Amino acid sequence: MTKPRMKETDQGIQGELTVEIYDKFQRGMRDKGWIETNAVIKSGIRDGHALELGPGPGYLGLEWLKNTQATHLTGFDISPDMISMAERNAREYGLSDRVEYVHSNGSKMPFEDGKFDAVFSNGSLHEWEHPCSTLDEMWRVLKPGGHIFVSDLKRDMSVFVLWFLWAGAKPKEIRPGLITSIHAAYTLKELKELIKGSRMAGCKIAADLIGLTLAGTK
């Protein structure tokens, strides 16, 4: 039986030391080819000006910029410490001229309607304080015909998959945070119920061994 969802945080990852640890973890994921760049591109997000919600240290968005042409990215995060790390990584990539980071809350975005050609997010859905409002905001700022892609862990993964993720998570200091993130994640059934109350009710939801994806076109 799947355990009830346990809220993790609605303030993102804060604190210089914690951010440094998470950056090392994400950098390792990138180096192993486990960042969801290909999935984002396959969803149809391959050109124009995209919004990334919850970029953390920035690797997904930066890899997306690196693998697309004439694209621009706005990263939107609730944690100023993560924004500082993402800006540092953007400079390392040599992509500072194609990306900007904004500090604010996802449930009330400071952008006009239809500003972005695409919107994507990975690994932050379980942290959103008001998920329906945030999904509605992502839809609002998306241009007609634009693509949206949201992915995250799922709480009801098998014990074997959970052990595999835990054992492979490095540095080891990240492991407690990984477990709390999984405990805060949604199940497929819960996500389907969640979007019934949002403007994304027509989007496609899928699950695999590790996580969930939500994708659609406005």
N, C-alpha and C positions, 0 to 999 in steps of 0.2 A: 504493500500500500504506500502511495506517495505521501510524504510528510507535508503538512501545511506550509505554505509559503511564509518565509521569515524575512521581513524587511531588512535591508542592509544599510543603505545610506541614500539620502537625496541631495547630498552636498558634493558628490564626486569624490575624487581622491585628493586629499589635502595634505600639506606638510612636506617640506623639502626632502626628508629622508624617505618617506613613503613613496613619493613621486619618483625618486631615484631608483628605488627597488622595482617599481612597476615599469619604469623605462627599460631597465635591464631585462625584465621578463618579456616585454613586447619586442625589444630588439632581437632577443633570442628566437621568438616566434617568427619574426621577419626573416631571419637568417636561415631558418628551417623551411621557409616557404609556406608557413601556416597562416599568414595574413590573408584576409578574404578579398584581395585585390581582384583576382580573376572572377570571382563570383559577382562582384560589383559591376565589372565590365560586361560580363555575360548577361546581366540583367538589363542591359541597354544603356547603362551610364558610361558613355565613352567620349563625350564632347561637351562643350559649353561651360557654364559657370555652375558649379555644384556646391551644395551646402552639406557639410558633414556635422552631424550632431554627436557630441561626446567623443571628440577625436583623441582624448588622452594625450599621450606623447606624440601623436601625429602620424605614426607610420603607415596606417592604412591610406589616409588621404595623400600622403607624400608619395607612396608607391603608385597610387592611382595617377597622380600628376606625372610621375616619371614614365608611366606606361601609356600615356595618352598625349595627344598633340593639341597645342593651342587651347589648353584648358585652364580654368582658374578655379580656385577653391576658397570657400569661406568655412573655417572651423568654428564651431559654436560650443563652448564648454562652460560649466558652472564653476569650475575650479581654476582660480587664477594661477595656482602653482603649476597645473598641467599646461596651461596656456604658455607659460614661460618656458617649459620644457619643449613643447611643440615648436615654438619659435626658434629655440636653439637648434632643434633637429632640422628645421626648414633651412636654416643657414648652412648646416652641414651638407644637406642635399643640394645646396645651390639653387633653391626654389623659392626663396623669400619674395621674389617679385611676382610669383603666381599664387601666393596664399596669404590670407590674413586670418587672424583669430579674434573672436569676439567673446567677451565674458558676459553671460546673462543666463536667465532661466528659460528652459525650453518651452514652458507652458505659456509664455508671453514673449514672442520673438520680436525684436526691433527692426523688422523688415516689412516692406510693402508686399501686397498681394502679388503673386506670380513673378517674384524676382528671380528665381533660380530655375535652371534647366533640369536639374536633378537634385535629389536629396537622398543621402544615405547615412547609415549608422550601424556600428557593430559593437556589441558588448556593453551597451549602456542602458538598454530598455529596462532592465530589472532595477535600475536606480531611479527611474523617473518618478517624482512625487505625484504628478498628475498625468498618468500615461495617456488617457483619452484626450486631454487638452493638448498635450505635446504632439500626439499624432495628428490632431486637427490642425495645429499650427504648421506642422511639416507639410500638410496637404495645402494649406492656404498659401504658403509662400512658393509653392511649386507652380510652374507655368503649365497651361493646358498642353497636353501631349508629353509632358515631362515624366520621367521615371522615378520611382521611389524604391529603396531597398533597405530593409531593416533586418539585422540578424543578431542573435544572442544565444547564450547557453540555454539549455532546458533543464528543469529541475528533476525530471523523472528519467534521467539517463540510467543505464544499467550500472550495477556496482563495479563490473569489470572496467567499463569505460571511465567511470569516476576514478578508479584506482590508477588507470593508465594516465589520466590527466594529472592527477596528484603527483605521481612518481616522476613525470616528465617536466613538472613545473620547476623552473630554476630562474633566479636563486631560490633556495628553499624557504626564504623568508616570505615569499609570495604565497605559499601554500594555504595558510589560514584564510587569506583574502579570497583565494580561489574557491574554497569551500563555502564561505559565506555568500559569495556571488551565486554559486549554484543553488544554495538554499533560498536565495531571493528570486531566482529565475522563474519563469512561467512554464506551464505545461502547454501542449498543443491545444487542449480543450480550453484552458484558461485564456489563451491568446485569442482564440476564436470568439469567445464570449466578450473579451475586452474590446475588440474592434467593432462589435455590433453597435456599440454606443459612440462610435467615431465616424468621421467622414471617409474612412478607409475600409468600410464594410465590404466593398467589392474587390478588395485586393486578395491575392492568392497567398495562402499560408501553407508552409511545408515543414516537415521535421526530418532530421536524420539522427544518427547515433549520438551526436553531441549537442545539437542545437536546433533552433527554429529560425525560419526566414519568412519575411513578409515582403511581397513585391507586387508592384502594380504600375499602371499608367493613368495619369489624370485625364 
